Amino acid sequence: MGWDAFGLPAEQYAIQTGTHPKVTTIKNIERFRSQLKSLGFSYDWDREISTTEPQYYKWTQWIFLQLFKRGLAYQAEVPVNWCPALGTVLANEEVIDGVSERGAHPVIRKPMLQWMLKITAYADCLLEDLNGLDWPESIKEMQRNWIGRSEGAELKFCVLNLDGRERDIHLTVYTTRPDTIFGATYLVVAPEHPLLPSLVSDSQRKYVEQYTELSSRKSDLERTELQKEKSGVFSGSYARNPANGKAIPIWVADYVLGSYGTGAIMAVPAHDSRDHDFAMKYKISICWVVNPDEESYSNFEEPYSGEGLLINSSNAEFGLDINGMLSKQASSKVIDWAESTGHGKRKVNYKLRDWLFARQRYWGEPFPVIFLDDTGEIVSLPESELPIILPELDDFTPTGTGEPPLAKAVSW
């Protein structure tokens, strides 16, 4: 019998009652044990374990060290669901309509330094090994979609200043349809994109700040809901389409996520329903570049997302002509052109993301690493020093700043 007793619920109860979580955890385990015994369940109590005991979490720490030594556990600043009231980061599934599932507290999106596990390093292995599993095909297909491997390109769009000259800033987008580059009539960046502050014009700054603040209250699941009406705000800046030299507007919209791809997309409203809805709402130009049946595409009013023959896709000045090509051939030629001209490169991407597993709370096993004061370097502790025991703290309440309560410990 095992007790998974570290975590948020135990700590929240301890904070509410003013009782140390170790005390309440031990009492709850004793109560559960008594109830199970009274029911006559025949567990081997000589093999009882608790995740809060040092002799157990010694091995949790040992596993972490193995991952850290191989570069599979690392720190990164990533957008997270931050709940100020709970003082911790929440998973998307723990956020409902902008509030925490536990306590209904407001949740915002903000970048924070977090511990990550590099599960993306195994994306291809996970995909390939699905073929050998004796699972229903529908389950395996769900797994393939979750991993979400896609092949495409990263393309660079140079940002322009107010008089139309190129600035020393490029927006890099990821696309699975480089063949449609001539149909890109605007760019969209996520509200948390790191370059956004340098893109916003003075006249639009107030509106962009209002929009990003509203977006920060939504989870990734809410933002990418296909049925929701798309919203956005103009940044006040333009970028140059590298294929035809046209200046196209840069918009900010929360249906683009900073954690997927590059956090920016080239929008092709003629050939993507989401981009089309957005363009129609905000009266952005639409340019058809893929013809499904070799006939004139001028009669089509709905977006066409399939493959076909390329039209309206040639510019001698910029050295790219894919008119009359099939989509796959055109995509390959665009990537070759981008690599030869410095406008981009071939790229494989995944929907699968590295796993964020840090909590800014007290009641959990400490990470077996130290941070050097002079350099900030992270150094792993020798395995012989495990377990690193969680120190007793009288004040284990969240700091409210994202700094963990363990920062209050003056000695270990």
C-alpha positions in Angstrom: 0.0 0.0 0.0 1.3 3.4 -0.9 0.3 7.0 0.0 0.9 9.7 -2.7 0.9 12.4 -0.1 3.0 15.3 -1.4 1.2 18.1 -3.3 -1.2 21.0 -3.5 -4.3 19.7 -1.7 -2.4 18.7 1.4 -0.5 22.0 1.5 -3.6 24.1 0.9 -5.4 22.4 3.8 -2.4 23.0 6.0 -2.3 26.7 5.1 -6.1 27.1 5.8 -5.9 25.4 9.2 -2.4 26.7 10.2 -1.2 23.1 10.7 2.1 21.8 9.2 1.4 19.6 6.2 3.5 16.8 7.7 1.2 16.7 10.7 -2.0 16.6 8.7 -0.6 14.1 6.2 0.4 11.6 9.0 -3.1 12.0 10.6 -4.8 11.4 7.3 -2.7 8.3 6.5 -3.5 6.9 9.9 -7.2 7.5 9.3 -7.2 5.9 5.9 -5.2 2.9 7.2 -7.7 2.4 10.0 -10.6 2.6 7.6 -9.1 0.1 5.2 -8.3 -2.3 8.0 -11.8 -2.0 9.4 -13.1 -3.0 6.0 -11.0 -6.2 6.1 -8.8 -5.4 3.1 -5.8 -7.7 3.1 -2.9 -5.4 2.3 0.6 -6.3 3.3 1.2 -3.5 5.8 4.9 -4.5 6.1 5.4 -3.1 2.6 3.6 0.2 3.2 5.3 3.3 1.6 4.6 7.1 1.6 6.0 9.5 -1.0 6.7 12.0 1.9 9.2 9.7 3.6 12.9 10.5 2.9 13.7 6.8 2.3 11.2 6.9 -0.6 11.9 10.3 -2.2 15.6 9.6 -2.1 14.9 7.6 -5.3 12.8 10.3 -6.8 15.8 12.6 -6.4 18.2 9.9 -7.7 16.0 9.6 -10.9 16.1 13.4 -11.3 19.9 13.4 -11.1 20.2 10.8 -13.9 17.9 13.0 -16.1 19.8 16.2 -15.1 23.2 14.6 -15.9 22.0 13.7 -19.4 20.5 17.1 -20.2 17.0 15.8 -20.0 16.1 18.0 -16.9 16.7 21.7 -17.4 15.4 25.1 -16.5 13.7 27.5 -19.0 11.6 30.6 -18.9 8.2 29.5 -20.4 4.6 30.9 -20.3 2.7 29.3 -17.5 -0.7 29.4 -15.7 0.1 31.4 -12.6 -2.4 31.6 -9.7 -1.4 34.4 -7.3 -3.8 33.2 -4.6 -2.5 29.7 -4.6 1.1 30.9 -5.2 1.8 28.2 -7.8 1.7 27.2 -11.4 -1.3 25.2 -12.6 -1.7 22.7 -15.4 -4.1 23.6 -18.3 -6.6 21.0 -16.9 -6.6 22.8 -13.6 -7.8 26.1 -15.1 -11.5 26.5 -15.9 -12.8 29.7 -17.5 -9.8 31.7 -16.2 -10.0 30.5 -12.6 -8.4 27.6 -10.7 -10.3 24.4 -10.3 -9.4 24.4 -6.6 -10.8 27.5 -4.9 -11.9 29.3 -8.1 -9.1 31.8 -7.9 -8.1 34.0 -10.9 -5.3 32.6 -13.1 -3.1 34.6 -15.4 -0.5 33.7 -18.1 3.0 34.9 -17.4 6.6 33.8 -18.2 8.4 32.1 -15.4 11.6 30.1 -14.9 10.6 26.5 -14.5 12.1 23.0 -14.4 11.4 21.0 -17.5 11.8 17.4 -18.6 12.9 17.1 -22.3 10.4 14.5 -23.4 10.6 15.9 -27.0 13.9 14.2 -27.3 11.9 11.0 -27.6 9.2 12.2 -29.9 10.3 10.1 -32.9 11.0 7.0 -30.8 7.5 7.3 -29.3 6.0 7.6 -32.8 7.9 4.7 -34.3 7.3 2.3 -31.4 3.5 2.8 -31.6 3.6 0.6 -34.7 4.6 -2.4 -32.6 2.0 -2.0 -29.9 -1.0 -4.3 -29.8 -3.4 -1.4 -29.1 -6.6 -0.4 -30.9 -5.7 1.7 -33.9 -7.9 4.6 -32.7 -5.9 4.8 -29.5 -2.6 4.8 -31.4 -3.9 7.5 -33.8 -4.8 9.7 -30.7 -1.2 9.2 -29.5 0.2 10.2 -33.0 -1.9 13.3 -33.0 -0.8 14.2 -29.4 2.9 13.9 -30.5 1.9 15.8 -33.6 5.0 15.5 -35.8 4.9 17.9 -38.8 7.4 18.8 -41.5 7.6 22.3 -42.8 9.8 25.4 -42.7 10.9 28.3 -40.6 10.6 31.5 -42.6 11.9 35.0 -41.7 9.9 38.2 -42.3 11.8 41.4 -41.8 10.0 44.0 -39.7 9.7 47.5 -41.2 9.9 50.9 -39.6 7.3 53.6 -40.0 8.7 54.8 -43.3 8.8 51.3 -44.8 12.5 50.7 -44.4 13.8 47.4 -43.0 14.6 47.2 -39.3 17.2 44.9 -37.8 14.4 42.7 -36.5 13.1 39.5 -38.0 9.9 37.6 -37.2 10.4 33.9 -37.7 7.3 31.8 -38.4 6.8 28.1 -38.6 4.6 26.8 -41.4 3.7 23.3 -42.8 2.6 25.0 -46.0 5.6 27.0 -47.4 4.0 26.6 -50.8 1.4 29.3 -49.8 3.9 32.0 -48.9 2.6 34.3 -51.7 -0.8 34.1 -50.0 0.5 35.3 -46.7 -1.3 38.7 -46.2 -0.6 39.2 -42.5 1.4 37.8 -39.6 0.2 36.9 -36.2 2.2 36.8 -33.0 1.2 35.4 -29.7 0.5 37.9 -26.9 3.5 36.5 -24.9 5.9 36.7 -27.9 9.2 38.1 -26.6 9.5 40.6 -29.6 6.1 42.0 -29.1 7.2 45.1 -27.1 9.5 46.1 -29.9 6.8 45.7 -32.5 4.1 47.8 -31.0 3.7 51.4 -32.2 3.0 54.2 -29.7 -0.5 54.7 -31.1 -1.4 51.0 -30.6 0.4 50.3 -27.3 -2.6 50.9 -25.1 -4.8 48.6 -27.1 -2.2 45.9 -27.3 -1.5 46.0 -23.5 -5.3 45.7 -22.8 -5.5 42.7 -25.2 -2.5 40.9 -23.8 -3.8 41.4 -20.2 -7.1 39.8 -21.2 -5.3 37.0 -22.9 -3.2 36.3 -19.9 -6.4 35.1 -18.1 -7.0 32.3 -20.6 -5.5 28.8 -20.6 -4.0 27.3 -23.8 -7.1 25.1 -24.1 -9.4 28.1 -24.1 -7.2 30.0 -26.5 -7.1 27.3 -29.1 -10.7 26.2 -29.0 -11.7 25.9 -32.6 -15.3 27.0 -32.1 -14.5 30.2 -30.3 -14.6 33.5 -32.2 -11.1 34.7 -33.0 -10.0 38.0 -31.6 -6.9 40.2 -32.0 -5.4 43.6 -32.2 -3.2 45.4 -34.7 0.4 45.9 -33.5 0.8 49.1 -35.5 3.8 47.5 -37.4 4.4 45.8 -40.7 6.8 43.2 -42.1 8.0 42.4 -45.6 6.9 39.2 -47.2 10.2 37.8 -48.5 8.6 36.2 -51.5 7.0 39.2 -53.1 8.3 42.2 -51.1 4.9 43.4 -50.0 4.4 45.0 -46.6 1.9 43.0 -44.5 0.5 43.9 -41.1 1.5 42.3 -37.9 -1.4 41.4 -35.6 -1.5 40.0 -32.1 -4.0 37.2 -31.4 -4.3 34.6 -28.7 -5.1 31.7 -31.0 -1.4 31.6 -31.6 0.6 30.1 -28.6 4.0 31.3 -27.7 4.9 27.7 -26.6 4.3 26.1 -30.1 6.6 26.6 -33.0 8.1 30.1 -32.9 5.0 31.8 -31.3 4.3 33.5 -34.7 2.6 32.4 -37.9 2.2 33.7 -41.4 -1.6 33.9 -42.0 -2.9 32.7 -45.4 -6.6 33.5 -45.2 -7.5 32.0 -48.6 -6.3 28.6 -47.5 -6.9 28.3 -43.7 -10.3 28.6 -42.2 -9.0 30.1 -38.9 -7.0 32.8 -40.8 -10.0 33.4 -43.1 -12.4 34.0 -40.3 -9.9 36.5 -38.7 -9.2 38.3 -42.0 -13.0 38.6 -42.7 -13.6 40.0 -39.3 -10.8 42.6 -39.5 -11.1 43.3 -43.2 -7.6 42.0 -44.1 -6.8 41.3 -47.8 -7.1 37.7 -49.1 -5.0 36.3 -51.9 -5.8 32.9 -53.5 -2.6 31.0 -54.4 -3.7 27.3 -54.6 -6.1 26.1 -57.3 -7.6 22.6 -56.6 -8.6 21.8 -60.2 -6.6 23.8 -62.7 -9.6 26.1 -63.3 -10.0 29.7 -62.3 -10.2 30.1 -58.5 -12.0 33.5 -58.6 -15.4 31.9 -58.0 -14.4 30.4 -54.7 -15.4 32.4 -51.6 -14.6 29.9 -48.9 -11.0 29.0 -47.9 -9.5 25.9 -49.6 -7.0 24.1 -47.3 -6.1 21.3 -49.6 -3.3 20.9 -52.1 -3.4 21.7 -55.8 -1.7 23.8 -58.4 0.0 27.1 -57.5 -1.3 30.4 -58.9 -0.4 34.0 -58.3 3.0 32.8 -57.0 5.8 34.4 -58.9 8.1 37.3 -58.4 11.2 37.8 -60.6 12.7 40.5 -58.4 12.9 38.1 -55.5 13.9 35.1 -57.5 10.9 32.8 -56.7 8.5 31.3 -59.2 6.3 28.4 -58.2 3.4 29.1 -60.6 1.9 25.9 -62.1 3.7 23.6 -59.6 1.9 21.0 -57.4 1.9 21.9 -53.7 4.5 19.4 -52.6 6.9 20.4 -55.3 6.3 24.1 -54.6 6.9 23.6 -50.9 10.2 21.9 -51.6 11.3 24.7 -54.0 10.3 27.4 -51.5 12.4 25.8 -48.8 15.4 25.5 -51.1 15.0 29.1 -52.1 14.7 30.2 -48.4 17.8 28.3 -47.4 19.8 29.7 -50.4 18.7 33.3 -49.7 18.9 33.3 -45.9 15.1 33.6 -45.6 14.6 30.3 -43.7 15.3 26.7 -43.4 13.6 23.2 -43.4 12.1 22.3 -40.0 10.5 19.4 -38.3 8.1 20.4 -35.4 6.0 18.6 -32.8 2.9 19.4 -30.9 4.4 17.5 -28.0 6.1 19.9 -25.6 8.6 19.4 -22.9 7.0 18.6 -19.6 6.9 21.4 -17.0 7.0 19.8 -13.5 8.0 22.5 -11.1 5.7 23.8 -8.3 6.4 27.0 -6.4 5.3 25.3 -3.1 6.8 23.8 0.0 5.2 20.4 0.3 7.3 18.3 -2.1 10.7 16.7 -2.4 13.6 19.2 -2.9 15.6 19.2 -6.1 19.1 17.7 -5.4 21.0 20.6 -6.9 22.7 23.8 -5.7 22.9 27.2 -7.3 26.3 28.9 -7.1 26.0 32.4 -5.9 28.9 33.8 -7.9 28.0 32.3 -11.3 24.5 31.1 -11.0 25.6 27.7 -12.3 23.5 24.7 -11.3 25.5 21.9 -9.8 24.1 18.5 -9.0 24.8 17.0 -5.6 26.6 13.6 -5.2 24.4 10.6 -5.0 26.0 9.7 -1.7 24.4 12.8 -0.1 20.8 11.6 -1.0 18.2 12.1 0.3 18.2 15.9 0.5 15.6 16.1 3.3 12.9 18.7 3.2 13.6 21.2 6.0 11.1 22.0 8.7 9.6 25.5 8.2 7.3 27.3 10.5 6.2 29.6 7.6 5.5 27.4 4.6 3.0 29.8 2.9 3.6 30.7 -0.7 5.7 33.8 -1.3 3.3 35.2 -4.0 6.2 36.1 -6.2 7.0 32.7 -7.8 10.0 32.3 -5.5 9.5 29.0 -3.6 8.8 28.9 0.1 12.1 27.0 0.5 13.9 30.3 -0.1 12.9 31.1 3.5 15.0 28.3 4.8 18.2 29.7 6.4 19.9 26.4 6.8 19.6 22.8 5.6 
